[in-house]
Amino acid sequence: MFKIGLSTCAALLLAGCGAPQTRPAQNAPGEPAPSPAVGALPSPPSGVPVYRIDGGHSELRLLVYRAGPMAKFGHNHVMVNDAVSGWVAAADGVSGASLSLSIPVAAFVVDDAAARAAEGADFSEEVAGEAREGTRHNMLSEPCLDGDRYPSITLTSRSVTMVDGKPVATFAVNVAGHESTLVVPFMLTRTSDRVSGSGTFVLGQSDLGLVPFSILLGALKVQNDITVKFNLVAVKP
């Protein structure tokens, strides 16, 4: 009996990948491929307090789940990234706030033992080092995140509003050359020198232009929905 490590694309950083799959076309036939993205962020607005993301105290965590009739031959995966950078502009009132984040895809750590243990029974199985490296390699490959051409995922807020008494940010998200819109609820704490945001939400891989991993006519696959957990801390420079 053996286990197949389900290769995954990560976000909000993301998605499962394995054997090469066809990415939705980003340019018309005969046109040159897009130039590499460098993850550059827009400048924060002037005239408001600006806080910088503290990578040492911020984390993005992705929970990716197996599916299909042969799911027992796969693993659920935990992806952790603690190299998030960017800024938060905290104007008076939530509606005046804005933020922009950059997530280096190469910084994702796949199936760290401590991270798996922290997520409970769904991640209790041990994943061998070779399987972890294989998953990470496929995650960064061209059919998935295409890390060589697109080394960072970027998110820039379009608006921050209050919904049912809780802040909600609407982001423009760029993943592997594909731009989409992402709505993220979060909890916010602010002091004179620190802004913290945290939350948990479910994200569809297909919403980011990614194709969930699937083999054997869907007998073994990755669920389209993944769980995203984040804790972001920003401090004054």
Secondary structure, 3 states (H helix, E strand, C coil): CCCECCCCECCCCCECCCCCCCCCCCCCCCCCCCCCCCCCCCCCCCCCCEEEECHHHCEEEEEECEECCCHHHECCEEEEECCCEEEEECCCCHHHCEEEEEEEHHHCEECCHHHHHHCCHHHCCCCCHHHHHHHHHHHHCCCCCCCCCCCEEEEEEEEEEEECCEEEEEEEEEECCEEEEEEEECEEEECCCEEEEEEEEEEEHHHHCCCCCEEHHHCEEECCEEEEEEEEEEECC
